[in-house]
Amino acid sequence: MTPTMTHHRQALALLTLSLAGAAAPAQTSTNLPPLLQDDGALHPAWRVVGYPKKHAELPPTRFEAGTVDGERALKVSTASSYGTLVNGWSGPVPARLQWRWRLDQPLSGARVPVDILSKAGDDAALKVCVMFDHPMERVPFWERTVLRLARGVSGEALPAATLCYLWDSSHPALTEGANPYSRRVRFISLQGRGAPLARWVDESRDVAQDFSRLFADELPQGAQTPRDALPRITTVLIGADSDNTASHSTGWVAGLRWAD
């Protein structure tokens, strides 16, 4: 495969990973809008984004208002699908990101093993991601070339750095790494193999600390970079996908917010 063909394939993969937040309308309020309105419907400040249809016809992941164990929450369902629920919140990195989630049905019926560390098995039943306005000059040359190509294909200012928190049933909890398609996306698996199902779990993450650790190789002071020197956040999203493994899953998310 020629370098040009490799660049194009990597650009398409990056486009798939990143396009979700590229055109999200900017939200400048101090906190995230709620996922659900008072009437129980999805809040209009969050929008559903699926796979770019000009490249493939994939069903979108379903994001629905629902009730589980008497609690209103966002229901996230996949069936050989891909999709994100996006809000264009923008600003300096706040203190902590908090939410509650539960996985009722892990990725099941897969045609290949689910494995977030491999391209063939790179699916996630639940994820919460934060995108950053990371300076291009900090991105390694090869990845910078691919990112510029992806931006040219999409016509969007695709993010140069994305941090994702995953619920993964294949690897131990707190597994960390880079997405197998692009190091522009790095992840922490907060809930891993053996995590209890159909039970709410509370999460609270210091996003600045996590970003500084996972992207330490691209920060001028590594893990010691102060919070106010980190790139601004451009987008927050909830996602789930099962397109690579042709599997299905069901989970829930509630109470996503910034906290002191």
N, C-alpha and C positions, 0 to 999 in steps of 0.2 A: 504494500500500500504506500502510495506517495505521501510526502509531508502535507501536500495540499488536501488530499482526500482525508487524511487523519484530522487535519484542522477542521474540515467541514463536519465530520462526524462528531467530533468533540464539541463543536459549536452548537450543533443540533441538540446534543445531550444537555449542554448548559442552558440553552434556550428553554428546554422542557423544564429544567429544575428552577429557573429563575423568572420566567415570564409572569408568573403569578403576581409578583409585586411590582412589576415594572411601571404599570400605568395606574396604580391605585391613587385615587384622589387624596391629596394631603390632608391629614387631620392634625390640627395643632393644639387640641385641648390637652390638659394636663394628664388625663387618664384615657384609657381605651373606652369606646362606647360599649354598652352591654351587648352580649350576643343575642339576647332576646328582648323584645319590647314588652311593655306591661300587658299587652293583649296576648302574649305568648308567641307571636310571630317572630321570624328572624328580623333582627334590626337592619334597616336599609343601609347603615354605614358599613356593613360587611357585604362583600360581593363574592359570588362563586366564580372561580376561574378553572376551566378544564384544560386539557391538552390542546395545543395549537392544531386546529382541524386541518390546516393545509398540509400538515405532515403526517397525520394518522387519524383514523376515526376510532376513538376510544370513548366509551361511556364515561361520563363524569362521576366522580364520587358524590354521594348524596349527603347534603347537609340540611337537616330538618329540625324544626322545633318539636320537642316531645317531652314526655314525662316518664321518669323511671323511679320506682320506689317512692312515688309521691313527690318527687322533685323535678321542677322544670329544668331542662338542659338542652344542649345542642346534641343531636344524634348524628353520628358520622358513620356512614355505611359504604363499604366498597364491594364491588363485584367485577373483577377484572378491569378495574377502573382507575382513573387518576383525577385528582382535583384538590383545590385549596379554597379556603374561605379567607378573604383578604381584607385588611384594613390598612389604609395608608397613613398610620400614625407616624409622625415625624418629630424628632427632637433629640436632645442629649440623652445618654443612657441613664434611666432612672435607677433607683436603689435596687429594687427587686421586681421580678415578674412572678405573679402568683396565679394559680388556677387549681381546679379539681378535675380529675378525669377518672374514667373507669373503662375497662375493656371487658365486654361481655362475650364476644366471640373473637378469638385471635385469628390471624390469617390461616384459613383452612382450605383444603381441597386443591393445594398448589400442585402444578404440573412439574415444577422443579423446587428444590429446597429453598425456603425463605432464608435469606442471608444478607443482611445489610452491608456486609463487607465485600460482596461480589456483585458484578453487573447483572448476572442472570437472576439473582435472588433479591435485588435491591427494592424491597417494598416495605412499607410501614403501616401498621393498622391505625396508629395515631401519632401525630407530631404537632408540636407548637414551635414555630420558627420566627426568628428576628433577622431582618435584613439591614445591612449597614452601607453607608456611603463611604466605603473604604477607598483610600487614594490609590489610583492606578499605578503610581510609581512604586508602591510597596508590593505589587503583584509580580511574581517571577515572569521573566520575559515570555516563555512559552505559553503560560496561562494567560498572560496579558494579550498575546496575539489571538488566542482562541476567544477570549472575552470580547475583543474588538470586533471579531468576525461575527459573533453572536449578536452583538449590538447592531451591527450593520444589517444583518438578516431581519431582525425584529423591528428595527427603527426605534427601539426603546433603550433607555439608560439602565440596562440590566445591572443588578447589584454585584459588586466585586467581592462581597463577603456575606455569607449567610450562616447563622448558627441555629441548629435545630435540636430540640429536645424530643426524644423518641420514646414510644412504648414498643419494645421489641421482645418477642417471646423466644428468640433463637439464641441469643448471647446473654452472658451474665449482666446484671444491672451495673451501670456506670461504665459500660464499654464506651470508649471514645474513638473517633477516627474521622477520616475524610470520606465524603461520598465517592464511591468507586468510579463514577463518571466525571467528577470534577472536584478538585480541592477547593474550589470557591465555596463549597458547601461542607461544613464540618458539624459533627453531631456528638451528642451525649445520650446514651440510652439510659434514661432514668429508671424505667421499669424493665426488667429483663426476664430471662428464663425462670419459670417457677413463680412469677408474681401472681398473687391471687386475682381471680377473675370475678366480674360482677360485684365489685366492691370499690367504693370511692377512695381515691388516694389524693391527698393534698400535696401540692408542689410549691416550692418557693425557691427561686434561683437568683443569685447575684449575677446578672447578665454581663456586667463589666468584667467581673472576675473570670467567668467562663470564656468570654471572648478573648480576654488577654492570654489565657492559657492555651486555648485551641489555635489561636492565630499568633502565638508568640513569635513564630519564625518570621512574621511580617510586620512586627511592631518595633519601633526604634529602641525601646527599652525593655522589650520582652514582657515578662509577667509583671514587671514593676511599673508598667505604664499607668499613670494616674487616670482616674475616671474621666476627667475633663479633657484629656488628650486623646481619647478614643473617638473613632468616627461616629457621626450622628446616625441614629436609627432612621430608616426610611419606611419600613413596612413591618407589620406583625401579621402572622397568618396561622391558621389551623389547617392541617392537611391529613390526607390518608391516601395510599395508593396500593393497588394490587394487580397492576397491569403486567408487570414482568413475570409474575408467577401464576397468573390466571386464578387467583384465590379470592376469598371473600372474608369480610370481617365486619364487626359492629362494635362501636364504642361511643362514649359520651364525654362532653367537655362542659364545664360550668365555671363561672366566677373568674374569668380571665381578666386580670387587671394589673396595673402598676401599683406598687406599695412602697412605703418608706422603710 
